[in-house]
């Protein structure tokens, strides 16, 4: 049975308690650090934003980064598939020519 363990984090000076199933604490710390850095980055680019506005801008930045990374992964998959097919065709041609 999965056990939920609360994890307390701080974002924008506020304590947030997360509940996760068997979450890796080190991974959670890495995620919190990543989000905190993104919030700082957005905060440095802007002035006089309310917390929720800062969070929304950071969320939009993170979503854009995610979608760009997802598209790069799709492009790599296509390139690898194409390269694999070309290599297979070349091998088959070599085998046919040697036979």
Backbone as a ProteinNet text record, in pm:
[ID]
protein_1_A
[PRIMARY]
XXXXXXXXXXXXXXXXXXXXXXXXXXXXXXXXXXXXXXXXXXXXXXXXXXXXXXXXXXXXXXXXXXXXXXXXXXXXXXXXXXXXXXXXXXXXXXXXXXX
[TERTIARY]
82.4	0	87.4	54.6	133	112.2	220.5	214.9	239.3	153.1	173.6	260.4	357.7	446	442.7	411.8	409.8	552.1	564.5	692.8	668.7	737.6	721.7	826.6	780.8	869.9	834.2	923.9	898.3	913.1	809.2	810.8	760	836.7	802	776.4	855.3	844.4	726.1	651.2	535.1	559.5	518.8	532.1	419.2	457.1	360.1	387.1	281.6	296.5	244.5	331.9	297.2	280.3	185.8	169	197.8	289.6	328.4	339.7	315.3	329.9	474.4	538.5	676	767.9	752.9	835.3	979	1072.1	1212.7	1243	1282.8	1307.9	1412.6	1515.2	1618.2	1562.1	1478.1	1414.3	1322.6	1249.7	1160.3	1240.8	1354.9	1440.6	1490.6	1525	1571.4	1461.3	1338.8	1224.8	1200.5	1200.8	1178.4	1287.5	1410.7	1521.8	1502.1	1463.2	1440.5	1331.5	1220.2	1108.7	1150.1	1221.3	1267.7	1357.4	1448.4	1537.4	1458.2	1356.1	1272.3	1197.4	1146	1076.8	1171	1293.8	1392.3	1423.5	1439	1469	1358.1	1235.3	1122	1113.3	1137.2	1129.7	1234.3	1353	1458	1424	1345.7	1308.6	1191.9	1117.7	995.9	1002.9	910.6	905.4	762.8	751.6	624	511	542.3	436.9	386.4	259.5	204.7	252.8	250.9	301.3	234.1	102.4	32.4	70.9	100.1	143.1	281.2	368.4	503	494.8	409.3	392.2	336.8	240.5	182.9	287	368.3	473.7	576.3	613.3	707.6	647.2	519	449.7	450.1	423.7	426.1	566.2	669	807.3	839	800.3	826.7	750.4	626.6	548.1	613.5	662.8	730.3	857.4	935.8	1057.2	1022.4	917.4	874.8	833.5	751.5	704.5	819.4	915.4	1032.7	1115.1	1133.8	1208.9	1135.6	1004.9	923.9	937.8	935.4	950.4	1090	1193.1	1329.2	1338.2	1273	1274.2	1206.3	1093.9	1024.2	1113.7	1179.1	1268.8	1383.6	1441.4	1549.5	1500.1	1381.4	1325.9	1308.9	1257.5	1240.7	1375	1474.3	1606.4	1668.6	1655	1709.9	1641.1	1509.8	1436.8	1482.2	1494	1537.2	1679	1768.4	1906.7	1913.2	1832.6	1830.1	1780	1677.2	1623.8	1726.4	1796.8	1899.3	2013.1	2053.7	2159.5	2114.9	1992.6	1939.5	1936.7	1891.5	1890.7	2031	2127.2	2266.3	2319.9	2290.4	2336.3	2273.3	2143.4	2075.6	2134.1	2165.7	2225.5	2363	2442.3	2574.8	2562.7	2466	2446.5	2405	2314.3	2269.6	2385.5	2471.4	2583.5	2690.6	2702.9	2803.4	2753	2624	2566.3	2577.1
-117.9	0	125	221.6	343.7	428	485	567.5	712.6	802	943.1	1003.3	1080.3	1148	1296.5	1379.9	1523.4	1576.7	1676.4	1741.3	1890.8	1954.9	2098.2	2172.1	2267	2349	2494.9	2581.1	2725.1	2784.5	2854.6	2926.1	3066.7	3163.7	3305	3335.7	3271.9	3296.6	3230.5	3151.1	3085.4	2935.5	2880.9	2736.5	2665.3	2563.9	2483.1	2337.5	2265.8	2123.5	2042.5	1960.9	1874.9	1732.8	1663.8	1521.7	1445.5	1349	1273	1125.8	1040.1	896.4	857.5	808.1	759.7	854.5	982.2	1080.5	1073.9	1085.7	1090.2	1230.2	1240.8	1372.7	1453.8	1387.6	1459.2	1515.6	1438.2	1485.1	1602.5	1592.9	1702	1829	1816	1932.3	1993.1	1908.2	1955.1	2033.1	1982.6	2050.6	2185.3	2186.9	2311.8	2413.1	2368.6	2458.2	2514.5	2429.4	2471.7	2578.1	2553.5	2648.4	2778.7	2768.1	2887.7	2972.7	2908.6	2981.8	3049.8	2982	3041.3	3161.8	3150.8	3263.4	3382.7	3356.7	3464.8	3529.1	3446.6	3495.9	3589.6	3547.6	3630	3756.9	3742.2	3857.9	3964	3920.2	4014.9	4088	4024.7	4085.9	4182.7	4172.9	4251.9	4334.5	4426.4	4509.6	4517.5	4526.7	4553.8	4458.3	4329.9	4232.3	4171.9	4142.2	4066.2	3922.1	3850.2	3712	3625.6	3637.3	3551.4	3587.2	3715.8	3754.9	3697.8	3702.7	3646.1	3496.5	3427.4	3282.7	3252.6	3331.4	3308.3	3327.7	3432.4	3453.7	3340.5	3297.3	3185.6	3058.7	3036.9	2919.7	2922.2	3038.7	3050.6	3024.8	3076.5	3050.5	2901.5	2837.3	2694	2612.4	2651.2	2580.5	2593.7	2712.6	2732.2	2647.2	2646	2563.1	2415.5	2371.1	2231.6	2197.2	2282.7	2255.9	2258.2	2348.5	2351.2	2223.4	2178.8	2055.2	1935.3	1934	1825.3	1821	1937.6	1943.3	1898.7	1937.4	1892.3	1740.7	1682.9	1537	1469.3	1523.4	1468.1	1478	1591.7	1609.4	1509.7	1487.4	1389.8	1248.9	1216.2	1084	1064.6	1165.4	1157	1140.3	1219.2	1211.3	1073.2	1019.6	887.8	779	789.2	691.3	697	816.5	832.4	779.3	812.5	764.4	612.7	556.3	410.8	342.5	399.2	341.8	349.6	461.2	476	376.6	358.6	263.4	121.4	87.1	-45.9	-70	30	17.5	-1.3	70.6	59.5	-79.8	-132.9	-267.4	-371.9	-358.8	-453.5	-450.4	-331.9	-318.4	-384.5	-365.2	-428	-580.4	-632.3	-776.9	-831.2	-761.4	-804.2	-803.1	-703	-690.9	-796.4	-841.4	-942.5	-1083.3	-1098.9	-1232.4	-1277.1
0	0	0	-84.6	-92.7	32	78.7	197.1	157.9	202.3	173.3	282.1	237.7	331.7	300.3	398.8	372.4	356.2	271.4	249.2	260.2	353	371	289.5	209.3	128.4	149.6	106.8	114.2	-25	-68.4	-195.7	-170	-214.9	-195.3	-47	37.9	180.5	248	175.5	234	244.3	358.8	379.2	305.6	228.7	155.5	192.9	227.2	258.8	142.1	86.6	-25.9	24.1	-34	-4.5	-132.7	-122.7	-241.2	-204.8	-303.4	-282.5	-305.6	-203	-212.1	-288.5	-266.1	-335.8	-285.9	-378.5	-344.4	-289.6	-164.2	-105.3	-181.3	-232.5	-307.9	-438.4	-503.9	-627.5	-596.4	-487.3	-446.9	-420.5	-354.2	-328.2	-458.8	-552.6	-683.3	-754.7	-750	-813	-746.2	-613	-540.1	-573.9	-579.8	-616	-756.7	-849.5	-987.8	-994.6	-926.2	-925.8	-857.5	-746.4	-675.3	-763.7	-835.8	-926.7	-1037.8	-1089.9	-1195	-1139.8	-1017.9	-956.1	-938	-893.4	-877.8	-1012.2	-1114.4	-1249.1	-1298.4	-1282.7	-1326.2	-1242.2	-1113	-1022.6	-1059.4	-1102.2	-1141.3	-1269.8	-1357.5	-1484.9	-1471.8	-1364.1	-1348.9	-1221.5	-1208.1	-1087.5	-1036.6	-905.5	-839.9	-878	-884.4	-913	-782.7	-781	-669.7	-681.9	-571.5	-570.9	-677	-688.4	-784.1	-927.7	-954.5	-1088.9	-1119.6	-1020.7	-1034.9	-1062	-987.8	-1005.8	-1144.5	-1190.3	-1323.3	-1433.6	-1422.5	-1523.4	-1520.6	-1401.4	-1389.7	-1448.1	-1421.5	-1475.5	-1628	-1685.6	-1831.6	-1886.7	-1820.7	-1863.4	-1857.6	-1747.4	-1732	-1836	-1863.6	-1964.8	-2101.4	-2133.2	-2261.3	-2269.8	-2162.5	-2160.3	-2177.3	-2110.2	-2120.4	-2263.3	-2323.3	-2459.9	-2559.7	-2540.4	-2628.1	-2612.4	-2488.6	-2464.2	-2522.6	-2509.7	-2565.3	-2717.2	-2782.4	-2927.3	-2969.6	-2892.8	-2923.8	-2913.6	-2813.7	-2798	-2916.2	-2961.3	-3078.2	-3201.4	-3218.6	-3333.5	-3330.2	-3210.7	-3197.3	-3229.9	-3183.6	-3212.7	-3362.5	-3430	-3575	-3643.9	-3600.9	-3661.1	-3638.6	-3515.3	-3485.9	-3566.5	-3581.4	-3661.1	-3806.1	-3859.6	-3998.5	-4017.3	-3924.7	-3934.3	-3922.9	-3833.1	-3816.2	-3942.4	-4003.1	-4126.9	-4239.6	-4248.9	-4352.2	-4329.6	-4205	-4173.3	-4204.5	-4172.3	-4201.9	-4352.3	-4428.1	-4574.3	-4628.7	-4574.1	-4619.4	-4589.1	-4469.2	-4431.5	-4523.1	-4546.9	-4635.1	-4775.7	-4825.6	-4957.8	-4961.2	-4856.9	-4849.3	-4847.1	-4772.5	-4765.7	-4901.2	-4968.3	-5101.6	-5201.1	-5196.3	-5289.8	-5264.6	-5140.8	-5108.5	-5136.8	-5147.6	-5168.5	-5312.2
[MASK]
+++++++++++++++++++++++++++++++++++++++++++++++++++++++++++++++++++++++++++++++++++++++++++++++++++

